[in-house]
Amino acid sequence: MKKHASAPVGKEKIIPIITLYVISGGIILIGAAFSVFSLINNISLPVLTSQVPGAVFGAVMIFLGIRYLLSVKKLKDEVFKSASAFSWGNFKKAEKPKS
């Protein structure tokens, strides 16, 4: 298996990615803690006209945290490419072609 030589990645790219990983891990842990707490204390929350167990909301938080974690992984792969660089042009609206 060949390994491609890669340029070293600077702190300006590493620190934000690590921060995003920590936030996504925190979302997962908070969701798990809320699920366990809700199960132990038999917590249910009113939603419209029914009662929904708190563990369901915790499970949704876990799911969203995992989705966010996978999105951060994809972002990391893009950001760590050697051709990736910050540009204000990325924030401009794309012009629509005239018909």
N, CA, C and O atoms as a Tinker XYZ file with bonds, in Angstrom:
   396  protein
     1  N      0.846000   -1.170000    0.000000    73     2
     2  CA     0.000000    0.000000    0.000000    64     1     3
     3  C      0.892000    1.234000    0.000000    63     2     4     5
     4  O      1.795000    1.362000    0.827000    81     3
     5  N      0.627000    2.144000   -0.939000    73     3     6
     6  CA     1.416000    3.366000   -1.036000    64     5     7
     7  C      0.808000    4.458000   -0.182000    63     6     8     9
     8  O     -0.411000    4.608000   -0.102000    81     7
     9  N      1.667000    5.201000    0.440000    73     7    10
    10  CA     1.213000    6.360000    1.204000    64     9    11
    11  C      1.646000    7.602000    0.451000    63    10    12    13
    12  O      2.786000    7.709000    0.000000    81    11
    13  N      0.730000    8.526000    0.323000    73    11    14
    14  CA     1.035000    9.770000   -0.346000    64    13    15
    15  C      1.697000   10.723000    0.638000    63    14    16    17
    16  O      1.297000   10.835000    1.796000    81    15
    17  N      2.711000   11.399000    0.145000    73    15    18
    18  CA     3.351000   12.402000    0.997000    64    17    19
    19  C      2.395000   13.571000    1.177000    63    18    20    21
    20  O      1.848000   14.091000    0.204000    81    19
    21  N      2.202000   13.974000    2.397000    73    19    22
    22  CA     1.279000   15.074000    2.648000    64    21    23
    23  C      2.015000   16.200000    3.365000    63    22    24    25
    24  O      2.939000   15.983000    4.149000    81    23
    25  N      1.569000   17.392000    3.064000    73    23    26
    26  CA     2.152000   18.552000    3.713000    64    25    27
    27  C      1.688000   18.603000    5.157000    63    26    28    29
    28  O      0.571000   18.182000    5.458000    81    27
    29  N      2.522000   19.112000    6.058000    73    27    30
    30  CA     2.088000   19.226000    7.445000    64    29    31
    31  C      0.894000   20.186000    7.566000    63    30    32    33
    32  O      0.813000   21.201000    6.874000    81    31
    33  N     -0.003000   19.839000    8.446000    73    31    34
    34  CA    -1.209000   20.641000    8.645000    64    33    35
    35  C     -0.962000   21.593000    9.804000    63    34    36    37
    36  O     -0.490000   21.182000   10.864000    81    35
    37  N     -1.283000   22.869000    9.600000    73    35    38
    38  CA    -1.035000   23.883000   10.618000    64    37    39
    39  C     -2.082000   23.880000   11.714000    63    38    40    41
    40  O     -3.150000   23.283000   11.583000    81    39
    41  N     -1.750000   24.560000   12.793000    73    39    42
    42  CA    -2.669000   24.653000   13.931000    64    41    43
    43  C     -3.962000   25.359000   13.571000    63    42    44    45
    44  O     -5.000000   25.109000   14.185000    81    43
    45  N     -3.910000   26.255000   12.564000    73    43    46
    46  CA    -5.117000   26.976000   12.173000    64    45    47
    47  C     -6.168000   26.037000   11.587000    63    46    48    49
    48  O     -7.340000   26.404000   11.497000    81    47
    49  N     -5.765000   24.833000   11.190000    73    47    50
    50  CA    -6.721000   23.842000   10.703000    64    49    51
    51  C     -7.030000   22.787000   11.765000    63    50    52    53
    52  O     -8.152000   22.286000   11.833000    81    51
    53  N     -6.055000   22.454000   12.581000    73    51    54
    54  CA    -6.220000   21.369000   13.550000    64    53    55
    55  C     -7.130000   21.763000   14.704000    63    54    56    57
    56  O     -8.012000   20.994000   15.085000    81    55
    57  N     -6.929000   22.947000   15.265000    73    55    58
    58  CA    -7.682000   23.363000   16.455000    64    57    59
    59  C     -9.194000   23.430000   16.199000    63    58    60    61
    60  O     -9.958000   22.924000   17.021000    81    59
    61  N     -9.663000   24.037000   15.087000    73    59    62
    62  CA   -11.114000   24.047000   14.862000    64    61    63
    63  C    -11.702000   22.640000   14.657000    63    62    64    65
    64  O    -12.817000   22.363000   15.099000    81    63
    65  N    -10.958000   21.764000   13.994000    73    63    66
    66  CA   -11.460000   20.408000   13.775000    64    65    67
    67  C    -11.551000   19.656000   15.101000    63    66    68    69
    68  O    -12.532000   18.956000   15.351000    81    67
    69  N    -10.550000   19.794000   15.937000    73    67    70
    70  CA   -10.592000   19.145000   17.258000    64    69    71
    71  C    -11.758000   19.695000   18.073000    63    70    72    73
    72  O    -12.448000   18.941000   18.759000    81    71
    73  N    -11.980000   21.012000   17.998000    73    71    74
    74  CA   -13.101000   21.625000   18.709000    64    73    75
    75  C    -14.431000   21.040000   18.235000    63    74    76    77
    76  O    -15.305000   20.747000   19.051000    81    75
    77  N    -14.585000   20.870000   16.929000    73    75    78
    78  CA   -15.825000   20.289000   16.397000    64    77    79
    79  C    -16.006000   18.839000   16.842000    63    78    80    81
    80  O    -17.122000   18.416000   17.142000    81    79
    81  N    -14.902000   18.071000   16.886000    73    79    82
    82  CA   -14.980000   16.696000   17.383000    64    81    83
    83  C    -15.412000   16.672000   18.852000    63    82    84    85
    84  O    -16.232000   15.843000   19.248000    81    83
    85  N    -14.860000   17.579000   19.655000    73    83    86
    86  CA   -15.212000   17.634000   21.084000    64    85    87
    87  C    -16.693000   17.995000   21.248000    63    86    88    89
    88  O    -17.383000   17.412000   22.085000    81    87
    89  N    -17.179000   18.946000   20.462000    73    87    90
    90  CA   -18.591000   19.340000   20.544000    64    89    91
    91  C    -19.492000   18.186000   20.150000    63    90    92    93
    92  O    -20.496000   17.931000   20.815000    81    91
    93  N    -19.148000   17.482000   19.074000    73    91    94
    94  CA   -20.001000   16.356000   18.657000    64    93    95
    95  C    -19.970000   15.235000   19.689000    63    94    96    97
    96  O    -20.994000   14.601000   19.942000    81    95
    97  N    -18.818000   14.987000   20.282000    73    95    98
    98  CA   -18.740000   13.994000   21.356000    64    97    99
    99  C    -19.559000   14.424000   22.560000    63    98   100   101
   100  O    -20.198000   13.594000   23.207000    81    99
   101  N    -19.545000   15.718000   22.864000    73    99   102
   102  CA   -20.351000   16.237000   23.971000    64   101   103
   103  C    -21.842000   16.060000   23.716000    63   102   104   105
   104  O    -22.594000   15.726000   24.632000    81   103
   105  N    -22.272000   16.282000   22.481000    73   103   106
   106  CA   -23.684000   16.097000   22.146000    64   105   107
   107  C    -24.086000   14.642000   22.365000    63   106   108   109
   108  O    -25.153000   14.359000   22.909000    81   107
   109  N    -23.224000   13.722000   21.937000    73   107   110
   110  CA   -23.514000   12.297000   22.110000    64   109   111
   111  C    -23.590000   11.944000   23.599000    63   110   112   113
   112  O    -24.506000   11.243000   24.029000    81   111
   113  N    -22.623000   12.432000   24.380000    73   111   114
   114  CA   -22.607000   12.112000   25.810000    64   113   115
   115  C    -23.803000   12.727000   26.546000    63   114   116   117
   116  O    -24.387000   12.086000   27.419000    81   115
   117  N    -24.164000   13.946000   26.203000    73   115   118
   118  CA   -25.320000   14.581000   26.851000    64   117   119
   119  C    -26.601000   13.828000   26.509000    63   118   120   121
   120  O    -27.464000   13.640000   27.367000    81   119
   121  N    -26.722000   13.396000   25.246000    73   119   122
   122  CA   -27.894000   12.608000   24.857000    64   121   123
   123  C    -27.971000   11.295000   25.612000    63   122   124   125
   124  O    -29.047000   10.895000   26.058000    81   123
   125  N    -26.830000   10.616000   25.760000    73   123   126
   126  CA   -26.803000    9.354000   26.499000    64   125   127
   127  C    -27.139000    9.582000   27.975000    63   126   128   129
   128  O    -27.902000    8.822000   28.571000    81   127
   129  N    -26.564000   10.631000   28.555000    73   127   130
   130  CA   -26.839000   10.929000   29.964000    64   129   131
   131  C    -28.309000   11.270000   30.173000    63   130   132   133
   132  O    -28.910000   10.847000   31.160000    81   131
   133  N    -28.895000   12.038000   29.244000    73   131   134
   134  CA   -30.305000   12.395000   29.377000    64   133   135
   135  C    -31.194000   11.161000   29.240000    63   134   136   137
   136  O    -32.199000   11.039000   29.940000    81   135
   137  N    -30.828000   10.250000   28.344000    73   135   138
   138  CA   -31.604000    9.015000   28.192000    64   137   139
   139  C    -31.580000    8.193000   29.474000    63   138   140   141
   140  O    -32.623000    7.738000   29.943000    81   139
   141  N    -30.402000    8.005000   30.036000    73   139   142
   142  CA   -30.273000    7.219000   31.270000    64   141   143
   143  C    -31.005000    7.906000   32.409000    63   142   144   145
   144  O    -31.723000    7.250000   33.163000    81   143
   145  N    -30.836000    9.219000   32.549000    73   143   146
   146  CA   -31.504000    9.972000   33.606000    64   145   147
   147  C    -33.027000    9.858000   33.472000    63   146   148   149
   148  O    -33.738000    9.711000   34.466000    81   147
   149  N    -33.510000    9.927000   32.231000    73   147   150
   150  CA   -34.953000    9.838000   31.998000    64   149   151
   151  C    -35.486000    8.455000   32.322000    63   150   152   153
   152  O    -36.588000    8.320000   32.853000    81   151
   153  N    -34.712000    7.433000   32.008000    73   151   154
   154  CA   -35.147000    6.067000   32.321000    64   153   155
   155  C    -35.162000    5.817000   33.828000    63   154   156   157
   156  O    -36.093000    5.202000   34.349000    81   155
   157  N    -34.138000    6.288000   34.521000    73   155   158
   158  CA   -34.052000    6.078000   35.972000    64   157   159
   159  C    -35.170000    6.817000   36.700000    63   158   160   161
   160  O    -35.780000    6.272000   37.620000    81   159
   161  N    -35.441000    8.057000   36.290000    73   159   162
   162  CA   -36.418000    8.886000   36.993000    64   161   163
   163  C    -37.801000    8.886000   36.345000    63   162   164   165
   164  O    -38.681000    9.649000   36.745000    81   163
   165  N    -37.987000    8.030000   35.347000    73   163   166
   166  CA   -39.284000    7.892000   34.673000    64   165   167
   167  C    -39.816000    9.256000   34.197000    63   166   168   169
   168  O    -40.942000    9.642000   34.510000    81   167
   169  N    -38.984000    9.962000   33.443000    73   167   170
   170  CA   -39.350000   11.289000   32.953000    64   169   171
   171  C    -40.016000   11.160000   31.587000    63   170   172   173
   172  O    -39.529000   10.449000   30.708000    81   171
   173  N    -41.122000   11.850000   31.426000    73   171   174
   174  CA   -41.759000   11.949000   30.113000    64   173   175
   175  C    -42.119000   13.414000   29.883000    63   174   176   177
   176  O    -42.441000   14.147000   30.818000    81   175
   177  N    -42.056000   13.816000   28.629000    73   175   178
   178  CA   -42.278000   15.211000   28.276000    64   177   179
   179  C    -43.541000   15.335000   27.426000    63   178   180   181
   180  O    -43.783000   14.513000   26.542000    81   179
   181  N    -44.344000   16.364000   27.696000    73   179   182
   182  CA   -45.555000   16.545000   26.885000    64   181   183
   183  C    -45.220000   17.082000   25.494000    63   182   184   185
   184  O    -44.522000   18.086000   25.355000    81   183
   185  N    -45.725000   16.403000   24.477000    73   183   186
   186  CA   -45.571000   16.848000   23.098000    64   185   187
   187  C    -46.957000   16.836000   22.476000    63   186   188   189
   188  O    -47.568000   15.780000   22.309000    81   187
   189  N    -47.440000   18.010000   22.138000    73   187   190
   190  CA   -48.806000   18.192000   21.654000    64   189   191
   191  C    -49.788000   17.587000   22.658000    63   190   192   193
   192  O    -49.956000   18.140000   23.745000    81   191
   193  N    -50.432000   16.488000   22.335000    73   191   194
   194  CA   -51.426000   15.931000   23.257000    64   193   195
   195  C    -50.983000   14.603000   23.864000    63   194   196   197
   196  O    -51.795000   13.913000   24.480000    81   195
   197  N    -49.729000   14.234000   23.707000    73   195   198
   198  CA   -49.273000   12.950000   24.242000    64   197   199
   199  C    -48.015000   13.129000   25.084000    63   198   200   201
   200  O    -47.365000   14.173000   25.037000    81   199
   201  N    -47.688000   12.114000   25.840000    73   199   202
   202  CA   -46.492000   12.099000   26.670000    64   201   203
   203  C    -45.431000   11.241000   25.972000    63   202   204   205
   204  O    -45.687000   10.088000   25.626000    81   203
   205  N    -44.251000   11.808000   25.772000    73   203   206
   206  CA   -43.162000   11.096000   25.111000    64   205   207
   207  C    -42.062000   10.857000   26.149000    63   206   208   209
   208  O    -41.662000   11.787000   26.849000    81   207
   209  N    -41.572000    9.621000   26.252000    73   207   210
   210  CA   -40.495000    9.349000   27.217000    64   209   211
   211  C    -39.261000   10.198000   26.926000    63   210   212   213
   212  O    -38.914000   10.422000   25.766000    81   211
   213  N    -38.615000   10.661000   27.963000    73   211   214
   214  CA   -37.419000   11.480000   27.808000    64   213   215
   215  C    -36.288000   10.732000   27.123000    63   214   216   217
   216  O    -35.433000   11.337000   26.477000    81   215
   217  N    -36.286000    9.400000   27.269000    73   215   218
   218  CA   -35.243000    8.599000   26.630000    64   217   219
   219  C    -35.309000    8.722000   25.112000    63   218   220   221
   220  O    -34.287000    8.585000   24.440000    81   219
   221  N    -36.490000    8.978000   24.562000    73   219   222
   222  CA   -36.617000    9.159000   23.113000    64   221   223
   223  C    -35.876000   10.425000   22.681000    63   222   224   225
   224  O    -35.181000   10.424000   21.665000    81   223
   225  N    -36.023000   11.492000   23.446000    73   223   226
   226  CA   -35.311000   12.727000   23.132000    64   225   227
   227  C    -33.801000   12.522000   23.265000    63   226   228   229
   228  O    -33.029000   13.050000   22.465000    81   227
   229  N    -33.386000   11.767000   24.261000    73   227   230
   230  CA   -31.965000   11.457000   24.406000    64   229   231
   231  C    -31.442000   10.653000   23.222000    63   230   232   233
   232  O    -30.333000   10.889000   22.743000    81   231
   233  N    -32.250000    9.697000   22.753000    73   231   234
   234  CA   -31.845000    8.896000   21.597000    64   233   235
   235  C    -31.724000    9.759000   20.345000    63   234   236   237
   236  O    -30.833000    9.552000   19.521000    81   235
   237  N    -32.624000   10.726000   20.211000    73   235   238
   238  CA   -32.542000   11.652000   19.064000    64   237   239
   239  C    -31.256000   12.482000   19.166000    63   238   240   241
   240  O    -30.587000   12.713000   18.158000    81   239
   241  N    -30.916000   12.920000   20.357000    73   239   242
   242  CA   -29.674000   13.681000   20.543000    64   241   243
   243  C    -28.450000   12.827000   20.200000    63   242   244   245
   244  O    -27.503000   13.315000   19.583000    81   243
   245  N    -28.472000   11.566000   20.597000    73   243   246
   246  CA   -27.369000   10.665000   20.267000    64   245   247
   247  C    -27.255000   10.516000   18.754000    63   246   248   249
   248  O    -26.159000   10.595000   18.198000    81   247
   249  N    -28.383000   10.303000   18.092000    73   247   250
   250  CA   -28.396000   10.154000   16.638000    64   249   251
   251  C    -27.832000   11.398000   15.953000    63   250   252   253
   252  O    -26.993000   11.292000   15.058000    81   251
   253  N    -28.292000   12.573000   16.375000    73   251   254
   254  CA   -27.817000   13.810000   15.762000    64   253   255
   255  C    -26.335000   14.043000   16.045000    63   254   256   257
   256  O    -25.612000   14.562000   15.193000    81   255
   257  N    -25.883000   13.663000   17.234000    73   255   258
   258  CA   -24.458000   13.781000   17.555000    64   257   259
   259  C    -23.607000   12.889000   16.668000    63   258   260   261
   260  O    -22.530000   13.291000   16.229000    81   259
   261  N    -24.088000   11.672000   16.402000    73   259   262
   262  CA   -23.350000   10.754000   15.530000    64   261   263
   263  C    -23.325000   11.290000   14.102000    63   262   264   265
   264  O    -22.300000   11.213000   13.425000    81   263
   265  N    -24.453000   11.833000   13.643000    73   263   266
   266  CA   -24.488000   12.432000   12.296000    64   265   267
   267  C    -23.504000   13.590000   12.208000    63   266   268   269
   268  O    -22.797000   13.736000   11.211000    81   267
   269  N    -23.460000   14.405000   13.243000    73   267   270
   270  CA   -22.548000   15.541000   13.280000    64   269   271
   271  C    -21.098000   15.058000   13.290000    63   270   272   273
   272  O    -20.243000   15.648000   12.630000    81   271
   273  N    -20.821000   13.998000   14.030000    73   271   274
   274  CA   -19.480000   13.427000   14.088000    64   273   275
   275  C    -19.040000   12.958000   12.702000    63   274   276   277
   276  O    -17.902000   13.199000   12.301000    81   275
   277  N    -19.920000   12.299000   11.978000    73   275   278
   278  CA   -19.596000   11.847000   10.627000    64   277   279
   279  C    -19.396000   13.030000    9.678000    63   278   280   281
   280  O    -18.538000   12.984000    8.796000    81   279
   281  N    -20.189000   14.085000    9.860000    73   279   282
   282  CA   -20.019000   15.288000    9.036000    64   281   283
   283  C    -18.680000   15.966000    9.314000    63   282   284   285
   284  O    -18.036000   16.473000    8.396000    81   283
   285  N    -18.266000   15.976000   10.563000    73   283   286
   286  CA   -16.980000   16.572000   10.914000    64   285   287
   287  C    -15.846000   15.760000   10.298000    63   286   288   289
   288  O    -14.845000   16.325000    9.858000    81   287
   289  N    -15.999000   14.434000   10.265000    73   287   290
   290  CA   -14.976000   13.583000    9.653000    64   289   291
   291  C    -14.846000   13.903000    8.167000    63   290   292   293
   292  O    -13.733000   14.000000    7.648000    81   291
   293  N    -15.984000   14.068000    7.473000    73   291   294
   294  CA   -15.934000   14.427000    6.056000    64   293   295
   295  C    -15.317000   15.807000    5.868000    63   294   296   297
   296  O    -14.548000   16.022000    4.931000    81   295
   297  N    -15.649000   16.739000    6.751000    73   295   298
   298  CA   -15.083000   18.077000    6.677000    64   297   299
   299  C    -13.574000   18.037000    6.883000    63   298   300   301
   300  O    -12.828000   18.725000    6.187000    81   299
   301  N    -13.132000   17.234000    7.838000    73   299   302
   302  CA   -11.701000   17.119000    8.121000    64   301   303
   303  C    -10.950000   16.627000    6.884000    63   302   304   305
   304  O     -9.877000   17.135000    6.561000    81   303
   305  N    -11.514000   15.642000    6.201000    73   303   306
   306  CA   -10.869000   15.131000    4.995000    64   305   307
   307  C    -10.717000   16.226000    3.940000    63   306   308   309
   308  O     -9.702000   16.289000    3.245000    81   307
   309  N    -11.724000   17.082000    3.824000    73   307   310
   310  CA   -11.654000   18.174000    2.851000    64   309   311
   311  C    -10.680000   19.277000    3.293000    63   310   312   313
   312  O     -9.914000   19.799000    2.483000    81   311
   313  N    -10.720000   19.616000    4.562000    73   311   314
   314  CA    -9.890000   20.722000    5.066000    64   313   315
   315  C     -8.411000   20.356000    5.060000    63   314   316   317
   316  O     -7.564000   21.221000    4.837000    81   315
   317  N     -8.090000   19.095000    5.300000    73   315   318
   318  CA    -6.695000   18.698000    5.390000    64   317   319
   319  C     -6.058000   18.453000    4.028000    63   318   320   321
   320  O     -4.876000   18.115000    3.962000    81   319
   321  N     -6.802000   18.613000    2.946000    73   319   322
   322  CA    -6.190000   18.515000    1.622000    64   321   323
   323  C     -5.229000   19.684000    1.455000    63   322   324   325
   324  O     -5.474000   20.779000    1.959000    81   323
   325  N     -4.136000   19.441000    0.744000    73   323   326
   326  CA    -3.127000   20.499000    0.603000    64   325   327
   327  C     -3.644000   21.667000   -0.228000    63   326   328   329
   328  O     -3.161000   22.788000   -0.076000    81   327
   329  N     -4.624000   21.424000   -1.107000    73   327   330
   330  CA    -5.151000   22.496000   -1.953000    64   329   331
   331  C     -6.198000   23.349000   -1.234000    63   330   332   333
   332  O     -6.628000   24.368000   -1.773000    81   331
   333  N     -6.609000   22.959000   -0.048000    73   331   334
   334  CA    -7.643000   23.696000    0.676000    64   333   335
   335  C     -7.061000   24.970000    1.280000    63   334   336   337
   336  O     -6.009000   24.954000    1.918000    81   335
   337  N     -7.771000   26.066000    1.062000    73   335   338
   338  CA    -7.353000   27.349000    1.631000    64   337   339
   339  C     -8.595000   28.196000    1.851000    63   338   340   341
   340  O     -9.603000   28.026000    1.165000    81   339
   341  N     -8.518000   29.100000    2.800000    73   339   342
   342  CA    -9.644000   29.977000    3.100000    64   341   343
   343  C     -9.788000   31.022000    2.005000    63   342   344   345
   344  O     -8.797000   31.565000    1.515000    81   343
   345  N    -11.027000   31.297000    1.627000    73   343   346
   346  CA   -11.289000   32.338000    0.648000    64   345   347
   347  C    -12.625000   32.981000    0.961000    63   346   348   349
   348  O    -13.622000   32.294000    1.179000    81   347
   349  N    -12.638000   34.324000    0.981000    73   347   350
   350  CA   -13.905000   35.022000    1.207000    64   349   351
   351  C    -14.867000   34.765000    0.066000    63   350   352   353
   352  O    -16.079000   34.901000    0.235000    81   351
   353  N    -14.348000   34.395000   -1.092000    73   351   354
   354  CA   -15.200000   34.110000   -2.242000    64   353   355
   355  C    -16.124000   32.924000   -2.013000    63   354   356   357
   356  O    -17.132000   32.786000   -2.707000    81   355
   357  N    -15.799000   32.065000   -1.050000    73   355   358
   358  CA   -16.662000   30.921000   -0.751000    64   357   359
   359  C    -17.986000   31.357000   -0.130000    63   358   360   361
   360  O    -18.943000   30.583000   -0.103000    81   359
   361  N    -18.048000   32.585000    0.365000    73   359   362
   362  CA   -19.247000   33.058000    1.037000    64   361   363
   363  C    -20.147000   33.891000    0.125000    63   362   364   365
   364  O    -21.241000   34.285000    0.530000    81   363
   365  N    -19.698000   34.161000   -1.096000    73   363   366
   366  CA   -20.499000   34.954000   -2.028000    64   365   367
   367  C    -21.590000   34.087000   -2.639000    63   366   368   369
   368  O    -21.420000   32.881000   -2.822000    81   367
   369  N    -22.710000   34.726000   -2.949000    73   367   370
   370  CA   -23.789000   34.011000   -3.596000    64   369   371
   371  C    -23.368000   33.675000   -5.020000    63   370   372   373
   372  O    -22.722000   34.472000   -5.700000    81   371
   373  N    -23.743000   32.491000   -5.449000    73   371   374
   374  CA   -23.451000   32.092000   -6.823000    64   373   375
   375  C    -24.429000   32.811000   -7.748000    63   374   376   377
   376  O    -25.627000   32.865000   -7.473000    81   375
   377  N    -23.919000   33.355000   -8.834000    73   375   378
   378  CA   -24.786000   34.062000   -9.771000    64   377   379
   379  C    -25.581000   33.050000  -10.578000    63   378   380   381
   380  O    -25.053000   32.032000  -11.024000    81   379
   381  N    -26.861000   33.351000  -10.757000    73   379   382
   382  CA   -27.708000   32.479000  -11.557000    64   381   383
   383  C    -27.563000   32.863000  -13.027000    63   382   384   385
   384  O    -27.559000   34.045000  -13.372000    81   383
   385  N    -27.447000   31.872000  -13.870000    73   383   386
   386  CA   -27.344000   32.205000  -15.304000    64   385   387
   387  C    -28.652000   32.787000  -15.813000    63   386   388   389
   388  O    -29.739000   32.352000  -15.434000    81   387
   389  N    -28.516000   33.790000  -16.690000    73   387   390
   390  CA   -29.704000   34.430000  -17.263000    64   389   391
   391  C    -30.239000   33.564000  -18.379000    63   390   392   393
   392  O    -29.488000   33.006000  -19.178000    81   391
   393  N    -31.576000   33.463000  -18.415000    73   391   394
   394  CA   -32.163000   32.645000  -19.473000    64   393   395
   395  C    -32.781000   33.463000  -20.551000    63   394   396
   396  O    -33.317000   32.912000  -21.513000    81   395
